[in-house]
């Protein structure tokens, strides 16, 4: 296996593309448009991890708080922009 690894020279390092924000998801675009006090409801089935939403908000320089809401049919994650 080590025989297959070779040292390469002169290959330029590509520029960073950011934290994945060049390919923006619909949720990222919505979060960018939110004003303080606004909230959105996201189906829990669409959210893999709550922490992912918090991280996304942090990369957008906004602060959010989240609560799980059960409307009887579907569990939702309600996300408020607080800062």
C-alpha positions as a Markdown table, in Angstrom:
| # | Residue | x | y | z |
|---|---|---|---|---|
| 1 | Unk | 0.0 | 0.0 | 0.0 |
| 2 | Unk | 2.8 | 2.5 | 0.9 |
| 3 | Unk | 4.4 | 1.7 | -2.5 |
| 4 | Unk | 1.4 | 3.3 | -4.2 |
| 5 | Unk | 1.8 | 6.6 | -2.4 |
| 6 | Unk | 4.1 | 9.0 | -4.3 |
| 7 | Unk | 5.4 | 12.5 | -3.5 |
| 8 | Unk | 4.3 | 15.1 | -6.1 |
| 9 | Unk | 5.9 | 18.4 | -6.6 |
| 10 | Unk | 4.8 | 21.7 | -8.2 |
| 11 | Unk | 1.1 | 21.1 | -7.9 |
| 12 | Unk | -0.6 | 24.5 | -7.0 |
| 13 | Unk | -3.0 | 24.6 | -4.0 |
| 14 | Unk | -6.5 | 25.7 | -5.2 |
| 15 | Unk | -8.2 | 28.6 | -3.6 |
| 16 | Unk | -10.7 | 27.9 | -0.8 |
| 17 | Unk | -14.3 | 28.1 | -1.8 |
| 18 | Unk | -15.6 | 29.1 | 1.6 |
| 19 | Unk | -17.7 | 27.0 | 4.0 |
| 20 | Unk | -19.9 | 25.5 | 1.3 |
| 21 | Unk | -21.8 | 28.8 | 0.9 |
| 22 | Unk | -21.1 | 29.0 | -2.9 |
| 23 | Unk | -23.6 | 26.2 | -3.4 |
| 24 | Unk | -26.3 | 27.6 | -1.2 |
| 25 | Unk | -29.2 | 25.6 | -0.2 |
| 26 | Unk | -32.8 | 26.9 | -0.1 |
| 27 | Unk | -32.6 | 27.0 | 3.7 |
| 28 | Unk | -29.4 | 29.1 | 3.7 |
| 29 | Unk | -31.1 | 31.6 | 1.3 |
| 30 | Unk | -34.1 | 31.8 | 3.6 |
| 31 | Unk | -32.0 | 32.2 | 6.7 |
| 32 | Unk | -30.1 | 35.1 | 5.0 |
| 33 | Unk | -33.3 | 37.0 | 4.4 |
| 34 | Unk | -34.6 | 36.6 | 8.0 |
| 35 | Unk | -34.7 | 39.7 | 10.3 |
| 36 | Unk | -34.4 | 39.6 | 14.0 |
| 37 | Unk | -37.6 | 38.2 | 15.5 |
| 38 | Unk | -38.5 | 36.3 | 12.3 |
| 39 | Unk | -39.0 | 32.5 | 12.5 |
| 40 | Unk | -39.3 | 29.6 | 10.1 |
| 41 | Unk | -40.7 | 26.1 | 10.5 |
| 42 | Unk | -38.6 | 23.3 | 9.2 |
| 43 | Unk | -39.9 | 19.7 | 9.1 |
| 44 | Unk | -37.8 | 17.6 | 11.5 |
| 45 | Unk | -37.6 | 15.0 | 8.7 |
| 46 | Unk | -35.7 | 17.5 | 6.6 |
| 47 | Unk | -33.2 | 18.3 | 9.3 |
| 48 | Unk | -30.4 | 15.8 | 9.9 |
| 49 | Unk | -29.0 | 17.5 | 12.9 |
| 50 | Unk | -30.1 | 20.6 | 14.9 |
| 51 | Unk | -26.4 | 21.5 | 15.2 |
| 52 | Unk | -26.2 | 21.8 | 11.5 |
| 53 | Unk | -28.7 | 24.6 | 11.5 |
| 54 | Unk | -26.8 | 26.4 | 14.3 |
| 55 | Unk | -23.6 | 26.0 | 12.4 |
| 56 | Unk | -25.1 | 27.3 | 9.2 |
| 57 | Unk | -26.5 | 30.4 | 11.1 |
| 58 | Unk | -23.0 | 31.0 | 12.7 |
| 59 | Unk | -21.4 | 31.0 | 9.2 |
| 60 | Unk | -23.9 | 33.6 | 8.2 |
| 61 | Unk | -23.1 | 35.6 | 11.3 |
| 62 | Unk | -26.6 | 35.4 | 12.7 |
| 63 | Unk | -27.8 | 33.9 | 16.0 |
| 64 | Unk | -30.8 | 31.6 | 16.2 |
| 65 | Unk | -32.7 | 29.7 | 18.9 |
| 66 | Unk | -34.7 | 26.6 | 18.1 |
| 67 | Unk | -37.7 | 24.7 | 19.6 |
| 68 | Unk | -39.3 | 21.5 | 18.5 |
| 69 | Unk | -43.0 | 22.0 | 17.8 |
| 70 | Unk | -45.6 | 19.2 | 17.5 |
| 71 | Unk | -48.6 | 20.4 | 15.5 |
| 72 | Unk | -50.3 | 17.0 | 15.8 |
| 73 | Unk | -49.4 | 15.9 | 12.3 |
| 74 | Unk | -45.7 | 16.6 | 11.9 |
| 75 | Unk | -42.9 | 17.5 | 14.2 |
| 76 | Unk | -41.3 | 20.8 | 13.2 |
| 77 | Unk | -38.3 | 22.6 | 14.2 |
| 78 | Unk | -39.1 | 26.3 | 14.7 |
| 79 | Unk | -36.1 | 28.5 | 14.2 |
| 80 | Unk | -36.1 | 32.2 | 15.4 |
| 81 | Unk | -33.4 | 34.7 | 14.5 |
| 82 | Unk | -32.5 | 36.5 | 17.7 |
| 83 | Unk | -29.4 | 38.5 | 16.7 |
